[in-house]
Amino acid sequence: MQSNAASIHASVAEDFAAVNRTILNQLASRIPLVETIGQYIIESGGKRLRPLLVLLAARSLDYASDRHITLATLIEFMHTSTLLHDDVVDESSRRRGKATANDTWGNAPSVLVGDFLYSRSFQMMVEVGSMRIMQVLSSATCVIAEGEVQQLTNIGNADIAESDYFDTIQGKTAMLFEAASHSGAILADATAEQERALQLYGRYLGLAFQLIDDLLDYQGDAETMGKNVGDDLAEGKPTLPLIHAMREGNADQAALIRQAITDGGLEQLDAVLEIVRTTGALEYTQQRAEEMAAKAREQLEILAPSPYRESMEQLTHIAVDRQV
């Protein structure tokens, strides 16, 4: 997987380096704490998949100018701002193996710097100069915010349906993947068919990534994941492994998981992990992720063969094969 990841970045290595330089330049602020917190979270080891999607989508359609660098950077700023806000909402103390910004500097600075990054992303949107892209991204920010609120209202709700779960992760996670590949296609003057295909590619890829994230919460370990196993359960989040386990388990197993979701906390973690394993919930979640990855790959058939298309195909495999 590491070699695949390296080859994906290699196909847009110069562009990616330009994005990194632009990120640092755009973090500039007359308020030192803004730069300090912004640099801390941006440099904390993220995969930068969303800006990568912008670069790959644009290049796969023979885009030859440089506005995709600005677009990729602002997408990363949008994502980073949501991380800052999410960690405050979730009261998280660790992300990617490091202390979160809110744990280090407090909630108020984290929220406000998140606001700064969102605001900066909209400044950069104006620089890109495409009303269509502004439409896509401004709509995406609303959907993402709704997805986060939907997830919040689902906490402790053991009656959530699988379809509701997919609606939630489409909003809170897949939407920005979708907006990244979609806006990259628009920037490159894609045909209507190419634009729709790349929009759906990002959507399905984002769903696959979130499904594996939710699976890893019940089978990963803190050292490799950068967060604790059972964090979702501790927060009372009814993710797909739990939904499936309640559906397939016997009455006692379903009742135990319902109680664990309703109460939150980790008192029942070992029992829940055992039920998740014995009901095939991990295998089911993996299967659904692989379905989404396959759908993402199907969308790429409209593109001409290129190293960029190959990289996007590899991303669909990395999405479902990863351990972190």
N, C-alpha and C positions, 0 to 999 in steps of 0.2 A: 504494500500500500504506500509506503514512503516513496518508492521509486515512481509510482503513478502520480502521486501528489507533486513530486519534483518535476515530472515531465509536463504536467498541466500548467504549472507556473512558467516553465521554460518556454512554452509557446507564446507567451506574452511577457517575457521577462523585462524587456525595456519599458513597456507600458506600466508594468507593476512597479518598477523602480520609480517611474515618474509619479505614479499615484502616491507612493510613500513620501516622496519629496513634497508633493502638493498637500498632503495631510499635515505635515509639520509646518508648512508655510501658512496654511489656513487656520491653524490653531493659535496663531499669533493674537495676543490680546494685551490691552494696556493693564489688565488686572492679572497679576502673576498667578493667583490661585486657579484661574481659568486654564491657563497653559499647563500648570502642574497636574491638575486632575485629568485634563484632556489627554495629555501625553501618557499619564500613568495607565489609563484604561485602554488607550489605543495601542500601546506598546506591550500589553500584558499577554500576548501570545495567541491572539485570535487567528482564525484561518483566513479571514478576509474573503470569504466565499462570495459575498454579494457584489463587491466591486469587481471581483474576478469574472462574475457572470456578465457584467456590463462590457468588460474588455473582450471577452470571448464572443459574445453575441454580435458586437459591432464588427469585430475583425472577421468573423465568419461570413459576413455580408460585404467584405471588401471595403470597409470604412477606412479612409486614408487620411483624415484630418486629426485634430488633437483634442476636440471637445469631449471625447470619451474619457479622457483623464479627469477632467472636472466632474463629469457625471459619475464616474466610479467613486471619486473622493466624496462627493456629497451623499451618495448612497451609504458609504461607510460611516459618515457622520450621523446620518439618520439612525443607522443600526446602533451605533455607540450610545447615542442619546437614550434609546430604548433600554439598553443594558443598565445604564445609570439609574433610570427610573425604576426598572424592574427590581433591581437589587434593594432599593428602598422599600418598594411595595412588599417584596417577599421577605424583608428583613434578613437578607443573605449576608453572610460574613466571608464567604469564599467564592471565587470564580476563577476557573482555569488554574487552580492550585495556589492562588494568591489571595491576600485580603482584598475585599471589595473596597471601592472608593468610599462608600458610606461607612464602612467599618473603620476606615483610616481617618477620614476627614469629617464624617458626620452626615446626616441625612440632608440638611439644608444645602450645603455646598454641592452635594451630588445632584440634587434635583435642579439646582440653578445652572450648573455647568451642563447638565443634560439639555436644559432649555437653550443655552447658548449654542450648543452644537446643532440643535434643530434649526435655530434661527440662521446660523451660518449656512446650513445646507440649503435653505431657501434663497439666501443671497447668491449662492453658487448656481442655483437653478436658473436664476435670471441671467447669469453669465452664459449658460448653455444656449439660451435664446430660442427655445422651442416651446411654443404654447402647448402643443400636444404632450410633450414630456412633462410640463408643469401640471397638466390635467391628470396624467397618470400618477405622478408622484404625490400630488396634493390629495387625490382620492385615496391613494394607498395609505397615507398617514392617518386618515379618518378610519379606514378599515382596521388598521393595526391597533389604534386606540380602542376601537370597539371590541376587538378580539381580546385585548388585555382586560377590559371591563367584564367581558363575558366569562373569561377564565376566573376572575375574582368572584363573580356571582356564583360560579360553579363550585367553589371551594366548600367542602363539607356536604356536597350534594351527591348522594350515592345512587340517585335515580336517573342520572344523565344517560341519554341514549348514545349509541355509537355515532349516529349521524350528528348529534350535537357536539360530540367531541371533535369530529372532523371539521365542523363549522368553526370551532374555536381555534384549532391549530392552523386552519386556512387563514384566519385573520391575524393571529398573533405572530406566526412564523412564516408561512408560505407566501403571504402577501408581498413581503419585501423581496424575496427571491424572484417572485413573478414580476414585480415592478422593475427589478434590476435587468433581467433579460429582455423584458418588454421595451423598456426605455432605450436599451442598447440597440434594439432592432429599429425603433423609430428613428434614432439618431442616424442610422445607416441607410435610411430611406428604403426600408424593407417593403416588399409587396404586402398586400393585405393578408395573403396566405402565410407568408414568412413571419409577419408580425404576430399573427395569432398563434402560430406554432411555437415561436420563442416565448411568448407569454405563457402558454400552457407548459412548456418545458420547465420554466422557472417555478411554476405552481407545483407541479408534480415532484420536482426535485426537493422543494422546500418541505412538502408533506413527508417525503421519504426521510429527510434529515430529522424532522421532529419526531416521527415514529420511532426511529432508532434512539434518539435522545430519551424518549419515554421508556423504551425497553431497557436501556442501560441503567436507568435508575433502579432497576430490580435485578441486574446481574453484573454491573460493573464494580469497580472498587475506587475508593476515594483518591488513591495515589495516582491512578492513571486518568481518572475523570476530572480531577480538580474540584470535585464536590463530593458530598457524602452520599452513599447508597441510602435510598429511602427518603431523600429530601422531599420528593413529591408527596409521599405518603405523610410525612411529618406535617406538611402544609395542608393536608386534606384534599389534594388534587386528584380527581377521578380520571386517570389516564387510561389508555386502551388496555394495557395489561390487567388492570383491576376490573375494567368493564367486562372483559372477556372471562376473567376468573369468576366473577359473580354469575355470569350467564351459564357457564359450563360446570361450575362447582355444585356440590350438593347443598342442601338447605343450611346446614351448619356452617359450611365454608363461606357461602354467600353472606350469611348473617355476620360472620366474623369480619369480613372485608367491609361490609356496610358500616359496621360499628367503627372500624379503624378509620374509614374516610370521614365519618361524621365527627369523630372525636379529634382527629389529627394526632400528631405525636407518633412516637415510635415504640410504644409499649407492646404492640402486637407485631412488630416488624418480622421477627423470625417465623411466626405462624403465617403471616401474609406471604412472605417469600416462598414458603413451602407450598402454599396453595397455588400461587402464581406458577410455580414450576410444574406441579402435578396436573394442573388443568390445561397445560399446553398454551398458556397465555403468551409466553415469550415467543414460541414458535409462530403463533398466530400473528403477533405484532410484527415479527420479522417478515412473514409472508405478505402482510399488507404493505409494508415498506417496499418490498421487492416488486409488488404490483405497481406502486407509484413510480418506482425507478424505471420499470419497463415502459410505462406510459410516457415518461419523460424522454426516453430513448426514441420512441416512435415519432415524436415531434421533430427530431433532427433529420428525418429522412428527406425533408424538403430542402435541406442545405446541400450545397456542393461539397464533395470531399475536401477536407483541409485539415491541417494540424489543429485548428481551433475547434472544428466539429469533433475531432478525435478526443480532444481534451474534455469537451462537454459530455461525450459518451463515458469517458473514464470517471468523470465526477459522479455519474449515476451509480457506478459500481462502488466507488469510495463511500458514497452516502450510506450504503447498506452493509458494507463489510467492516466498517470502522469499529474500534473499541473505545474511542473517546469522542 
